[in-house]
Structures are given as C-alpha cells and as structure tokens.
C-alpha cells in the first residue's frame, strides 16, 4: 500500500499568528507603560507647580496688607496711652509666626478702664495654634471656667464676629492676678476663635490676623462688658476695611 507523506506544513499565516499576538501584547503593554509614565510626569509637574505656587503665595503673604503701626490710636471712646506700647521678644515673635504686630494699652475716656490690645499678623499655619488657652497656662496661669463665645457687632455692618472669652488666674506672693481675655482670628475674610480645623485652606489663604484683648479682672466682681465689646467691634471694622482697601 502506497502511503503518501502527510503534508504537515503549517501555513505561513499560521506561523505568523503567535508572533503577531506577542507583538500586539508588547505594543499594548508599552502603550500602557507610556501612558502611565505620561500621567505620572504630568502629575509630578502639576504637584511641583502647585507647591511652587503655594510657596510663592506664602512668601507674598508673610507681609501684612497694611502696616500695623498705622492702626488707629483712637477708636470710639478708647484712646492709646502714650509711652506704654511694647513689642514681643524677637524669638517669641518668630515662634508665634508674627511678621508684624502691635501691643498697646488703650483707656476708655468715659469709664477710665484700661485694656491691653495685641494685634498680630503672619502665616496662618503658625499663628492659628497660639490661643490664650495654650499661651496663658504656659505663663503660669490657670483657666477659670466657664468660657464662652461672644458675637461681636461690627459698626456700620449687619455682621457679627465670634470672639472667645476666657478667664485666667495666677497666684503668687499671697495675691491673685485675674485676667479676662477675648480673642479671634481672621483668615480668608472670615473671623473665628478656632481656625485650626481649616488648615487645608491655609495653602490658598496663608495670611492671618489675630486680635487679643486682655484686662485685669477683679475675680468675682462682674464688670460691664458692653464698652469692651464695642471696642472689639471697632477693631474688627478697621482690620476689615484696611485689608479690603489694600487689595
């Protein structure tokens, strides 16, 4: 019986199919590698650009929109007591994040009471944590509860600005020093006594004001706070007005 050899030759197109499959997979993989590389490159470039932008914005915001030395020395019934203006120690100013500040004593010409006013300006990420609840205990004072948030009316405006009111006491030499303290921060056009929760927005709005007023208190003797709160309203109005004018 004659037998013919079987034709086992593989057609050329069949031989090429595995190579085409491997080539297609290689091109597919390289395409994704290139796409991922482009994506990472663009992401890195955007991140670098944003970091540079934020750094530039922070650098610009280190300087206040207006010099605090220009802050009014007379506000309503309150007038600065000449010769009592002080400044922070340079190291304390650095730690607190202050790039400009004033510390003045004002007296109410109608009632005769005096208060110490501190206005700070600097980078929000540094200033926001310096609240009286942190700074006073560090100076040997103890907090006297309760604390409260007071809505301060701003003259010539329907707005109300929240300030926190705290009481502190320090004992020494057989005597007690009582301090009543109000404070609030201004960042991105808004006021509040607690700004730490807004830290994400500080990259876009790096500058911050801090206003703090303190007066010696008689302990259990309640004082009329209406004049002091009206003074706070005038301070807020001046800062708002001057910052808006500086833009």
Secondary structure, DSSP 8 states (H G I E B T S, - for coil): -----------HHHHHHHHHHHHHHHHHHHHHHHHHHHHHHHHHHHHHHHHHHHHHHHHHHTS-SS-GGGS-SEETTEEE-TT--B---HHHHHHHTEEEEEEEEEEETTT--EEEEEEEEEEHHHHTT--HHHHHHHTT-EE-S--EEEEEE-TTSS-EEEEEEEEEEEEETTEEEEEEEEEEEEETTEEES--GGGGGGGGTS-EEEEEEEEEEE-SSS----HHHHHHHHHHHHHHHHHHHHH-
